[in-house]
Amino acid sequence: MQICRSVFFAGLLLSFSTGIVSAQDPAVIDPAAHPGKARFMALAQEKFNADPDAMFQTSRIEPGQRQAVFECGMKAVLADMPDADAGRLADMVEGKAPGDPALAKWFELEESVNKPRHDQVAARARAICPQLAHLIK
């Protein structure tokens, strides 16, 4: 499970080192509307708070913007994910469920690996964070 978590979080935010910032879409993680997404976001936030550099390469992002980059990136990834999948991922991170390789599709964000998902998340990030669209690759 530890390997799953490490790979999961490393892959999750690797692509967000491009500078996505200032999340503005709270509905994506509203606990009443999306309990699975909200729980997954809370777990990811705990991990980020513990060590932002472990989650993604932060050298291109000013320290004062890292939280906003994290939030926008997470919201962009979670936006098109079914809440049930987010809940299952949260269960996996918490060690309540075994790893499910089928859920990795949501975090295959590298353009060279999964261009459609990369483009989908990048477009969502541009919509959530239009003020820094020029930084999104």
N, C-alpha and C positions, 0 to 999 in steps of 0.2 A: 504494500500500500504506500509506503514512503516513496518508492520509486515512482509510482503512479502520480503522487502529489507533486514531486519535483519536476517530472516531465510535464505534467499538466500545467503547473503554474509558469514554468519556463516558456513553454510553447504559447501559453495564453497571452502573455504580455510582451513577448519578444517583438512582435510587429508594432507595438505601440510606442516603441522608442523613437518613432518618426515625429512625434510632437503633437499628437491630438490633445486638445485641451478644453476645459470648461464645459462639463456636461450640463445640459439644460432640459433633459427629458425625464422628470421624476417618475412618470407613469411606468417606465420600463422596470423599475424595481419597487413599485408600490407594494408593500406587504399584503394589503387586502386583495389587490387585484392579481398579484404575482408572487405568492408565498415562496415558491421554489427559487425564483430569481432573486428575491430579497434575501433569502437565507444564503444562497450561493454568494451573492455580493457581500454580505456581512463576513463570511468566511474569508473571501479574497481580501477584504479590507483589513481583517486581522493580520493576515499574512503580509500585506503591504506595510502596515504599521510597524510590524516587527522588523522588517528589513526591505525597504523599497528597492535596493540594488539587487536583491536576490530574485525579484520578480521580473524585472526588465532592465535593460541597459539604460541608465539614466544620464549618461554624460552629455547628451544633446539637449537635455531638458533642465531649465533653471530650477534650482531647489524649490522656489516658491510656487512653481507650476506643476510639480510632480503629482500632487494629490488630484488636481483637476485632470491631468493627463490620464491618470489611473481610472478615475471615475468615468470619463468619456469613453475610454477604451473598453472598459467593462460593460458599459451600457450599450455600446455599439455591438459587442459580441453577443450580449444577451438579448438584444432587441428582437431578433428573428428566431430565437431558440424557444421551443415550446416550454412552458413552465414545468411540465412533468420531467423533461430532460434536465432542466436546471436543478430540480429537486433531487433527481437521481444522482447528479454530479455532486451535490452537496452531501448526500448520504455517503458517497464514495470518499470524499475528502474527510469526512468525519469518521470514517472507518466503519460505518454502519452497513455498507454494501460492498460487494466485491467490485473490482474494476470492470468497466464495460467498454471494450475497444470501439464499439459502435458509436459511442458518444464523442470520440476523438474528432469526428468530422466537424464539430462546432469550433474546434481550436486549431484546425489546419489552416493557418492564416497566411503562410508564406505564399507569395505570388507564384513562385516556381513550383510549388507543391499542389496548390488548390486555387487557381486563379479565380474561379467563380465565387468562392467563399471570401477570398481576399477582397475582391471588388465589392461584394455585398457589404462587408464590414466597413470598408473604407468609405463607401457611399453613405452608410448609416452614420459614421463618425462625422463626415462632412455636414450632414443634416443636424446632428446634435451640437457640433462645434464649428459653425460656419466661420467664426472669426479667425480661425487658424487653418482653414482649408488648404492654404498654400503649403503647409507643412506635411500634409497627409500624402503619403506615397502610395 
